Amino acid sequence: MTIEAAERGSVHSVRLTDFWDRMELHLGPAYARSWAHDMVLAQLGGRTVDQALAAGEDTKDVWRAVAANLELPARER
């Protein structure tokens, strides 16, 4: 499922919305999408956040990779 399909109202859109809310909380609204597009994470198999989500990776797994990369406290992972 593509990100666009998820954002159009599939059952996954709530979780994806929560994911982007968390991204914007920690990186800021202007930087979150850019970071997700450009930052390659080893925990995602050498893919970016956008690539992992587009490939259908679970948003929880992608968030955990982001949180680890940003070195967020355990309570925020």
TIFIDREN-146502 format. One record per residue: residue number from 1; residue in one letter; z, y, x of N, C-alpha, C in turn. Coordinates in nm, 4 decimals. Layout:
NUM  a  Z  Y  X  Z  Y  X  Z  Y  X .
...
END
This chain:
1  m  0.0000  -0.1175  0.0845  0.0000  0.0000  0.0000  0.0000  0.1237  0.0889 .
2  t  -0.0826  0.2167  0.0549  -0.0882  0.3392  0.1333  0.0234  0.4335  0.0917 .
3  i  0.0516  0.5296  0.1775  0.1527  0.6294  0.1454  0.1123  0.7043  0.0194 .
4  e  -0.0168  0.7381  0.0079  -0.0647  0.8115  -0.1084  -0.0398  0.7329  -0.2362 .
5  a  -0.0643  0.6025  -0.2346  -0.0411  0.5208  -0.3531  0.1062  0.5198  -0.3895 .
6  a  0.1907  0.5110  -0.2906  0.3348  0.5108  -0.3165  0.3796  0.6432  -0.3757 .
7  e  0.3233  0.7519  -0.3281  0.3638  0.8830  -0.3765  0.3119  0.9109  -0.5182 .
8  r  0.2111  0.8379  -0.5634  0.1560  0.8597  -0.6972  0.2410  0.7954  -0.8049 .
9  g  0.3461  0.7251  -0.7705  0.4339  0.6764  -0.8753  0.4558  0.5267  -0.8792 .
10  s  0.4288  0.4562  -0.7742  0.4585  0.3135  -0.7746  0.6096  0.2940  -0.7695 .
11  v  0.6499  0.1706  -0.7838  0.7918  0.1381  -0.7813  0.8568  0.1762  -0.6469 .
12  h  0.7772  0.1856  -0.5419  0.8306  0.2194  -0.4109  0.8487  0.3694  -0.3891 .
13  s  0.8006  0.4522  -0.4816  0.8016  0.5960  -0.4576  0.9418  0.6544  -0.4461 .
14  v  1.0385  0.6008  -0.5170  1.1743  0.6536  -0.5070  1.2278  0.6297  -0.3669 .
15  r  1.2109  0.5128  -0.3161  1.2590  0.4852  -0.1808  1.1833  0.5689  -0.0787 .
16  l  1.0550  0.5863  -0.0990  0.9770  0.6663  -0.0062  1.0196  0.8125  -0.0137 .
17  t  1.0494  0.8586  -0.1332  1.0992  0.9956  -0.1491  1.2313  1.0130  -0.0765 .
18  d  1.3198  0.9155  -0.0891  1.4473  0.9201  -0.0181  1.4247  0.9218  0.1332 .
19  f  1.3307  0.8415  0.1794  1.2979  0.8384  0.3212  1.2573  0.9770  0.3696 .
20  w  1.1651  1.0421  0.2982  1.1182  1.1746  0.3408  1.2282  1.2795  0.3284 .
21  d  1.3151  1.2655  0.2296  1.4304  1.3563  0.2201  1.5174  1.3453  0.3452 .
22  r  1.5406  1.2233  0.3898  1.6213  1.2023  0.5108  1.5505  1.2572  0.6353 .
23  m  1.4205  1.2342  0.6421  1.3444  1.2867  0.7557  1.3562  1.4385  0.7620 .
24  e  1.3390  1.5033  0.6466  1.3455  1.6491  0.6429  1.4864  1.7006  0.6697 .
25  l  1.5864  1.6277  0.6269  1.7244  1.6663  0.6542  1.7518  1.6709  0.8045 .
26  h  1.7026  1.5715  0.8767  1.7331  1.5605  1.0193  1.6337  1.6312  1.1108 .
27  l  1.5112  1.6494  1.0646  1.4098  1.7114  1.1501  1.3602  1.8460  1.0980 .
28  g  1.3962  1.8786  0.9757  1.3469  2.0013  0.9144  1.2186  1.9744  0.8388 .
29  p  1.1967  2.0503  0.7311  1.0796  2.0255  0.6476  0.9465  2.0452  0.7189 .
30  a  0.9404  2.1400  0.8085  0.8135  2.1675  0.8771  0.7825  2.0639  0.9851 .
31  y  0.8851  2.0088  1.0487  0.8643  1.9204  1.1633  0.8593  1.7724  1.1256 .
32  a  0.9206  1.7340  1.0143  0.9323  1.5921  0.9792  0.7970  1.5227  0.9694 .
33  r  0.7017  1.5824  0.8995  0.5699  1.5187  0.8821  0.4931  1.5121  1.0138 .
34  s  0.5055  1.6165  1.0938  0.4390  1.6178  1.2239  0.4960  1.5094  1.3144 .
35  w  0.6278  1.4994  1.3186  0.6958  1.3988  1.4003  0.6530  1.2592  1.3565 .
36  a  0.6489  1.2373  1.2245  0.6111  1.1062  1.1702  0.4670  1.0706  1.2049 .
37  h  0.3842  1.1697  1.2174  0.2430  1.1475  1.2495  0.2209  1.1233  1.3991 .
38  d  0.3016  1.1880  1.4832  0.2759  1.1875  1.6276  0.3652  1.0961  1.7112 .
39  m  0.4888  1.0735  1.6687  0.5853  1.0015  1.7526  0.5650  0.8503  1.7423 .
40  v  0.5344  0.7869  1.8537  0.5173  0.6420  1.8595  0.6527  0.5797  1.8920 .
41  l  0.6949  0.4831  1.8114  0.8254  0.4198  1.8285  0.8096  0.2731  1.8663 .
42  a  0.8760  0.2342  1.9721  0.8725  0.0947  2.0155  0.9262  0.0027  1.9067 .
43  q  1.0293  0.0491  1.8349  1.0905  -0.0325  1.7294  0.9935  -0.0603  1.6145 .
44  l  0.8868  0.0156  1.6076  0.7852  -0.0050  1.5030  0.6611  -0.0721  1.5600 .
45  g  0.6779  -0.1412  1.6696  0.5652  -0.2118  1.7294  0.4646  -0.1202  1.7947 .
46  g  0.5128  -0.0073  1.8471  0.4232  0.0870  1.9124  0.3397  0.1677  1.8145 .
47  r  0.3908  0.1815  1.6934  0.3208  0.2591  1.5916  0.4009  0.3846  1.5574 .
48  t  0.3345  0.4769  1.4912  0.4025  0.5947  1.4392  0.4660  0.5592  1.3045 .
49  v  0.5510  0.6465  1.2556  0.6102  0.6288  1.1235  0.4992  0.6199  1.0188 .
50  d  0.4047  0.7105  1.0236  0.2942  0.7084  0.9272  0.2178  0.5760  0.9313 .
51  q  0.1899  0.5263  1.0499  0.1169  0.4007  1.0627  0.1982  0.2842  1.0077 .
52  a  0.3283  0.2817  1.0365  0.4136  0.1735  0.9883  0.4225  0.1745  0.8360 .
53  l  0.4391  0.2926  0.7773  0.4453  0.3013  0.6310  0.3126  0.2619  0.5678 .
54  a  0.2030  0.3070  0.6266  0.0701  0.2725  0.5740  0.0437  0.1225  0.5823 .
55  a  0.1038  0.0567  0.6811  0.0865  -0.0876  0.6972  0.1785  -0.1671  0.6042 .
56  g  0.2630  -0.0959  0.5283  0.3484  -0.1640  0.4321  0.4870  -0.2003  0.4816 .
57  e  0.5257  -0.1475  0.5966  0.6617  -0.1748  0.6463  0.7645  -0.1222  0.5470 .
58  d  0.8733  -0.1927  0.5331  0.9803  -0.1510  0.4439  1.0367  -0.0178  0.4918 .
59  t  1.0576  0.0745  0.3988  1.1079  0.2073  0.4370  1.2443  0.1990  0.5036 .
60  k  1.3262  0.1001  0.4661  1.4570  0.0849  0.5301  1.4409  0.0521  0.6782 .
61  d  1.3472  -0.0354  0.7099  1.3237  -0.0718  0.8498  1.2685  0.0466  0.9290 .
62  v  1.1794  0.1215  0.8658  1.1234  0.2391  0.9334  1.2340  0.3424  0.9553 .
63  w  1.3188  0.3629  0.8542  1.4286  0.4589  0.8690  1.5220  0.4166  0.9823 .
64  r  1.5535  0.2891  0.9904  1.6418  0.2415  1.0979  1.5816  0.2708  1.2355 .
65  a  1.4514  0.2553  1.2484  1.3841  0.2855  1.3751  1.3914  0.4348  1.4049 .
66  v  1.3698  0.5172  1.3034  1.3792  0.6629  1.3209  1.5212  0.7009  1.3598 .
67  a  1.6189  0.6486  1.2878  1.7590  0.6821  1.3144  1.8004  0.6413  1.4557 .
68  a  1.7549  0.5263  1.5001  1.7854  0.4822  1.6361  1.7204  0.5751  1.7376 .
69  n  1.5962  0.6128  1.7144  1.5257  0.7014  1.8064  1.5917  0.8378  1.8130 .
70  l  1.6395  0.8872  1.6993  1.7054  1.0177  1.6954  1.8528  1.0100  1.7361 .
71  e  1.8995  0.8876  1.7606  2.0382  0.8620  1.7983  2.1362  0.9199  1.6952 .
72  l  2.1058  0.8915  1.5677  2.1920  0.9363  1.4598  2.3173  0.8494  1.4552 .
73  p  2.4277  0.9050  1.4078  2.5499  0.8263  1.3956  2.5284  0.7066  1.3002 .
74  a  2.6031  0.6024  1.3206  2.5868  0.4791  1.2418  2.5949  0.5054  1.0916 .
75  r  2.6772  0.5994  1.0486  2.6929  0.6265  0.9048  2.5655  0.6829  0.8422 .
76  e  2.4754  0.7326  0.9232  2.3516  0.7908  0.8723  2.2323  0.6968  0.8877 .
77  r  2.2562  0.5762  0.9345  2.1461  0.4814  0.9549  2.1192  0.3983  0.8363 .
END
